[in-house]
Amino acid sequence: EIMLNRRVSGIIHAGTLNPTFITLLRRAAEHSIPSVVVWENINDNEISSVGINNYQAAFDATRYLIDIGHQHIGLLVGPYKTMNRLSQRLKGFTDCLKQHQLDFSEESIISLSHEVKDGVMGATMLMGKHPEITAIFSASDVLAFGALYGLKKIGRRVPQDVSLVGFDNIEFSEYSIPTLTTVNVPARHMGRKAVF
């Protein structure tokens, strides 16, 4: 109501597919206010979205780790129950392992919050539960940076002992030591498409 009363020209919503936000965007559409969801792909005739295929990107990242010889792969993922793009990354990861007939347990999937400290904690938890893990797919670069530090703290070298792949290709990934292998997300391109 506040946005409608203030005559908002348009809405760009970045992030979750929270039902409250979707309802707001539908109401905006009813009032001819253009709206777009960024970072997520949604199937809705009234709301536009700009995103990537998170499922396929995670599947491909996991397959990359398998192709270079890893059979014991762990996953660090943020709050996937509230973020569709993270749940799609989780599904891409698990489906890839199943398709390649690799065993994994729920304990090899660590879901925490989305901060560097969670990556540190997640990596140490993974290696504590499953010391046989030789690769970690991190569903965000933020968690991957934490994992890089956590692995170093417990004496595991990247990439010699544990391969690490992130997701997002944020700028810092090329400046970390070692540089982070990561899935590129064309954030600027998505932003441009959302505006135009």
Backbone hydrogen bonds, N-H to C=O, Kabsch-Sander energy under -0.5 kcal/mol:
donor,donor_aa,acceptor,acceptor_aa,energy
5,N,1,E,-2.7
6,R,2,I,-1.7
7,R,4,L,-1.1
8,V,3,M,-1.9
11,I,34,P,-2.2
13,H,11,I,-0.5
13,H,36,V,-3.0
14,A,12,I,-0.6
15,G,13,H,-0.5
15,G,38,V,-1.7
16,T,14,A,-0.5
21,F,18,N,-0.6
22,I,18,N,-2.1
23,T,19,P,-2.4
24,L,20,T,-2.0
25,L,21,F,-2.6
26,R,22,I,-2.3
27,R,23,T,-2.4
28,A,24,L,-2.3
29,A,25,L,-2.1
30,E,26,R,-2.0
31,H,27,R,-1.1
31,H,28,A,-0.6
32,S,29,A,-1.9
33,I,28,A,-2.9
36,V,11,I,-2.1
37,V,48,S,-2.3
38,V,13,H,-3.0
39,W,50,V,-2.1
42,I,40,E,-0.5
44,D,42,I,-1.0
48,S,35,S,-1.2
50,V,37,V,-2.7
54,N,52,I,-1.5
57,A,53,N,-2.4
58,A,54,N,-2.3
59,F,55,Y,-2.5
60,D,56,Q,-2.8
61,A,57,A,-2.1
62,T,58,A,-2.3
63,R,59,F,-2.6
64,Y,60,D,-2.2
65,L,61,A,-1.6
66,I,62,T,-2.1
67,D,63,R,-3.1
68,I,64,Y,-1.5
69,G,66,I,-1.9
70,H,65,L,-2.2
73,I,71,Q,-0.6
74,G,135,A,-2.6
75,L,108,S,-2.6
76,L,137,F,-2.2
77,V,110,I,-2.6
80,Y,78,G,-2.2
82,T,79,P,-1.5
83,M,79,P,-0.6
86,L,83,M,-0.6
87,S,83,M,-2.0
88,Q,84,N,-2.4
89,R,85,R,-1.5
90,L,86,L,-2.4
91,K,87,S,-2.3
92,G,88,Q,-2.4
93,F,89,R,-2.1
94,T,90,L,-2.6
95,D,91,K,-2.8
96,C,92,G,-1.8
97,L,93,F,-2.0
98,K,94,T,-2.4
99,Q,95,D,-2.8
100,H,96,C,-1.8
101,Q,98,K,-1.7
102,L,97,L,-3.0
108,S,105,S,-2.0
109,I,106,E,-1.6
110,I,75,L,-3.1
110,I,108,S,-0.5
111,S,109,I,-0.6
112,L,77,V,-1.7
112,L,110,I,-0.6
118,D,115,E,-0.8
119,G,115,E,-1.3
119,G,116,V,-0.5
120,V,116,V,-2.0
121,M,117,K,-2.4
122,G,118,D,-2.9
123,A,119,G,-2.4
124,T,120,V,-1.9
125,M,121,M,-2.4
126,L,122,G,-2.8
127,M,123,A,-2.4
128,G,124,T,-1.8
129,K,125,M,-2.4
130,H,126,L,-3.0
133,I,130,H,-2.0
134,T,72,H,-2.4
135,A,72,H,-1.2
136,I,163,S,-2.6
137,F,74,G,-2.9
138,S,136,I,-0.6
138,S,165,V,-3.5
139,A,76,L,-3.4
139,A,137,F,-0.5
141,D,167,F,-1.7
144,A,140,S,-1.8
145,F,141,D,-2.7
146,G,142,V,-1.6
147,A,143,L,-2.6
148,L,144,A,-2.6
149,Y,145,F,-1.8
150,G,146,G,-2.9
151,L,147,A,-3.1
152,K,148,L,-1.7
153,K,149,Y,-2.2
154,I,150,G,-1.3
155,G,152,K,-1.5
156,R,151,L,-3.0
157,R,155,G,-0.5
161,D,157,R,-2.3
162,V,157,R,-2.2
163,S,134,T,-2.7
165,V,136,I,-2.3
166,G,181,T,-3.0
168,D,183,V,-2.7
173,S,170,I,-2.1
174,E,171,E,-1.3
175,Y,172,F,-1.7
176,S,172,F,-1.0
180,L,173,S,-2.6
181,T,164,L,-0.7
183,V,166,G,-1.1
185,V,168,D,-0.9
187,A,185,V,-2.7
190,M,186,P,-2.5
191,G,187,A,-2.5
192,R,188,R,-2.5
193,K,189,H,-2.5
194,A,190,M,-2.3
195,V,191,G,-1.7
196,F,192,R,-2.5
